[in-house]
């Protein structure tokens, strides 16, 4: 059963349905869940782009509420990045901030009945995780050259036959861990919300909504922090 239909009557059907029909007629695509994931992903991306554009064009010395809120968020992300990666990590700030804001927006939007969390889909999370995974090793090779391979060989050369398989498994597990952690938490909380709204649709789900907000913020923070740690680790010298 299509996960998105579990959210009840979709508020944005009047926007998404024509898109689904076009994709179905033009390309012959029939996977409704894939449509919801892609459509809502683009919806949140457009929302973030438009909001960033208008905020950047209306900056004031005395900030309003929205500008003040965004300055706190961006400042917090910048401080977290500097504390985790150092000043040299600021070159990755656009990517890190984009991932953090996108995950946070998707997580929070999914709490609203009628909306869908793209982060409750493995494909979305895997794309972000693979981006971080590939960037990690690209950065490592660009900074250290072939010496980057020492990260996989262990502290002494004779341990290389043992350490290389261990390190490879550990590195390949990173995108899997990032993907499944985010997917499991967001999909699980969406499913619990659907069940609670079906059984007790009024005051009882409120404590769960508070917990879901906390989980949404926490998962965006964890994904972002791990991404910074992986990239920072690739930038360091092997010991």
C-alpha positions as CSV (number, residue, x, y, z in Angstrom):
1,X,0.0,0.0,0.0
2,X,1.2,3.4,-0.9
3,X,2.8,5.0,2.3
4,X,1.7,8.4,1.4
5,X,-2.0,7.5,1.3
6,X,-1.7,6.6,5.0
7,X,-1.5,10.3,5.8
8,X,-5.2,10.7,5.0
9,X,-6.6,13.0,2.4
10,X,-3.7,14.8,0.8
11,X,-3.9,18.6,0.9
12,X,-1.7,19.0,-2.1
13,X,-3.5,16.6,-4.5
14,X,-4.6,19.5,-6.7
15,X,-0.9,20.2,-7.3
16,X,0.6,16.7,-7.5
17,X,-2.0,14.9,-9.4
18,X,-1.4,16.7,-12.7
19,X,2.3,16.0,-12.4
20,X,1.6,12.3,-11.8
21,X,-0.7,12.2,-14.8
22,X,2.0,13.9,-17.0
23,X,4.7,11.5,-15.9
24,X,2.5,8.5,-16.4
25,X,1.4,9.6,-19.9
26,X,4.8,10.9,-21.0
27,X,7.1,8.3,-19.6
28,X,4.9,5.4,-18.6
29,X,5.9,5.6,-14.9
30,X,3.4,4.0,-12.5
31,X,5.1,3.9,-9.1
32,X,3.0,6.2,-7.1
33,X,5.3,6.2,-4.0
34,X,8.2,7.3,-6.3
35,X,6.0,10.1,-7.6
36,X,5.3,11.3,-4.1
37,X,8.9,11.2,-3.1
38,X,10.2,13.1,-6.2
39,X,7.3,15.6,-6.2
40,X,7.6,16.5,-2.5
41,X,11.4,16.6,-2.7
42,X,11.1,19.2,-5.5
43,X,8.4,21.0,-3.5
44,X,10.6,21.4,-0.5
45,X,13.7,22.3,-2.6
46,X,11.7,25.1,-4.4
47,X,10.5,26.3,-1.0
48,X,14.0,26.6,0.4
49,X,15.4,28.2,-2.8
50,X,12.6,30.8,-2.9
51,X,12.8,31.5,0.8
52,X,16.6,31.9,0.6
53,X,16.3,34.2,-2.4
54,X,13.8,36.5,-0.8
55,X,15.5,36.6,2.5
56,X,18.9,37.4,0.9
57,X,17.3,40.2,-1.1
58,X,15.6,41.8,1.9
59,X,18.4,41.8,4.5
60,X,18.1,44.5,7.1
61,X,20.4,45.9,9.8
62,X,17.5,45.4,12.2
63,X,16.4,41.9,11.2
64,X,12.8,40.8,11.2
65,X,11.6,37.5,12.8
66,X,12.4,35.3,9.7
67,X,15.8,36.9,9.2
68,X,16.6,36.6,12.9
69,X,15.6,33.0,12.9
70,X,17.6,32.1,9.9
71,X,20.7,34.0,11.2
72,X,20.5,31.9,14.4
73,X,20.2,28.7,12.3
74,X,23.0,29.5,9.9
75,X,25.2,30.8,12.7
76,X,24.7,27.7,14.7
77,X,25.6,25.5,11.7
78,X,28.7,27.6,11.1
79,X,29.8,27.3,14.7
80,X,29.2,23.5,14.6
81,X,31.2,23.1,11.4
82,X,34.1,25.2,12.7
83,X,34.1,23.2,16.0
84,X,34.1,19.9,14.2
85,X,36.2,20.6,11.1
86,X,38.1,23.7,11.9
87,X,38.3,26.9,9.8
88,X,39.6,25.0,6.8
89,X,36.3,23.2,6.7
90,X,34.4,26.3,5.7
91,X,34.8,25.4,2.1
92,X,32.2,22.7,2.7
93,X,29.8,24.9,4.5
94,X,27.4,25.3,1.5
95,X,27.0,21.6,1.2
96,X,26.7,20.9,4.9
97,X,24.2,23.7,5.4
98,X,22.1,22.6,2.4
99,X,22.0,19.0,3.7
100,X,21.0,20.1,7.2
101,X,18.3,22.5,6.1
102,X,16.9,20.1,3.5
103,X,16.7,17.2,6.0
104,X,15.2,19.4,8.7
105,X,12.5,20.8,6.3
106,X,11.6,17.3,5.0
107,X,11.4,15.9,8.5
108,X,9.3,18.7,9.9
109,X,6.9,18.9,6.9
110,X,6.1,15.2,7.2
111,X,4.6,15.9,10.6
112,X,1.9,17.9,9.0
113,X,-1.1,15.7,8.0
114,X,-1.3,15.6,4.2
115,X,2.4,16.1,3.6
116,X,5.0,13.5,2.9
117,X,8.6,13.2,4.2
118,X,11.0,12.4,1.4
119,X,13.4,11.4,4.2
120,X,11.0,8.5,4.9
121,X,12.1,7.0,1.6
122,X,15.4,5.1,1.2
123,X,16.2,6.6,-2.2
124,X,16.4,10.2,-0.9
125,X,18.6,9.3,2.1
126,X,20.8,7.1,0.0
127,X,21.4,9.9,-2.5
128,X,22.6,12.2,0.3
129,X,24.6,9.5,1.9
130,X,26.4,8.6,-1.3
131,X,27.1,12.3,-2.0
132,X,28.9,12.5,1.4
133,X,30.6,9.1,0.9
134,X,32.0,10.1,-2.5
135,X,33.0,13.6,-1.5
136,X,34.8,12.1,1.5
137,X,37.2,10.1,-0.6
138,X,37.5,12.7,-3.4
139,X,38.7,15.2,-0.7
140,X,41.0,12.7,0.8
141,X,42.7,11.9,-2.5
142,X,42.9,15.5,-3.6
143,X,44.6,16.6,-0.3
144,X,46.9,13.6,0.3
145,X,47.2,12.0,-3.1
146,X,48.0,8.3,-3.0
147,X,49.1,8.7,0.6
148,X,45.4,8.7,1.4
149,X,45.5,4.9,1.0
150,X,47.5,4.7,4.3
151,X,44.1,5.3,6.0
152,X,43.2,1.8,5.0
153,X,46.4,0.0,5.8
154,X,46.7,0.3,9.5
155,X,49.6,1.6,11.7
156,X,52.2,-0.9,10.4
157,X,52.6,-2.4,6.9
158,X,52.4,-6.0,8.0
159,X,48.8,-5.4,9.4
160,X,47.6,-4.3,5.9
161,X,46.1,-7.7,4.9
162,X,43.9,-7.5,8.0
163,X,43.2,-3.8,8.2
164,X,42.3,-3.2,4.5
165,X,39.2,-5.5,4.6
166,X,38.2,-4.1,7.9
167,X,38.6,-0.5,6.8
168,X,36.8,-1.1,3.5
169,X,33.8,-2.7,5.3
170,X,33.8,0.2,7.8
171,X,33.8,2.8,5.0
172,X,31.2,1.1,3.0
173,X,29.0,0.8,6.0
174,X,28.9,4.6,6.4
175,X,26.4,5.4,3.6
176,X,24.3,2.4,4.7
177,X,24.3,3.7,8.3
178,X,23.4,7.2,7.3
179,X,20.6,6.0,5.1
180,X,19.0,3.5,7.4
181,X,19.3,5.6,10.6
182,X,17.4,8.6,9.0
183,X,14.9,6.3,7.2
184,X,14.1,4.2,10.2
185,X,13.5,7.2,12.5
186,X,11.4,9.3,10.1
187,X,9.4,6.4,8.6
188,X,8.7,5.1,12.1
189,X,7.5,8.4,13.5
190,X,5.3,8.9,10.4
191,X,3.8,5.5,10.9
192,X,3.1,6.0,14.6
193,X,1.5,9.4,13.8
194,X,-0.8,7.7,11.3
195,X,-1.9,5.0,13.8
196,X,-2.5,7.6,16.6
197,X,-4.5,9.9,14.3
198,X,-6.6,6.9,13.2
199,X,-7.3,5.7,16.8
200,X,-7.4,9.0,18.8
201,X,-7.5,11.9,16.4
202,X,-7.6,14.7,19.0
203,X,-5.5,15.5,22.1
204,X,-3.8,12.2,22.7
205,X,-1.3,12.5,19.7
206,X,0.0,15.8,21.0
207,X,2.8,14.4,23.2
208,X,3.8,12.3,20.2
209,X,4.0,15.4,18.0
210,X,6.4,17.0,20.4
211,X,8.6,13.9,20.4
212,X,8.4,13.8,16.6
213,X,9.6,17.4,16.4
214,X,12.5,16.6,18.7
215,X,13.4,13.5,16.6
216,X,13.2,15.5,13.3
217,X,15.7,18.0,14.7
218,X,17.9,15.4,16.2
219,X,18.1,13.3,13.0
220,X,19.0,16.3,10.9
221,X,21.7,17.1,13.4
222,X,23.1,13.6,13.5
223,X,23.3,13.2,9.7
224,X,25.0,16.6,9.4
225,X,27.4,15.9,12.2
226,X,28.5,12.5,10.9
227,X,28.9,14.0,7.4
228,X,31.3,16.6,8.8
229,X,33.2,14.0,10.8
230,X,33.7,11.8,7.8
231,X,34.9,14.6,5.6
232,X,37.1,16.0,8.3
233,X,38.6,12.5,8.9
234,X,39.6,12.3,5.2
235,X,41.4,15.7,5.5
236,X,43.6,14.6,8.4
237,X,46.9,12.9,8.0
238,X,47.0,9.1,8.5
239,X,48.7,7.9,11.7
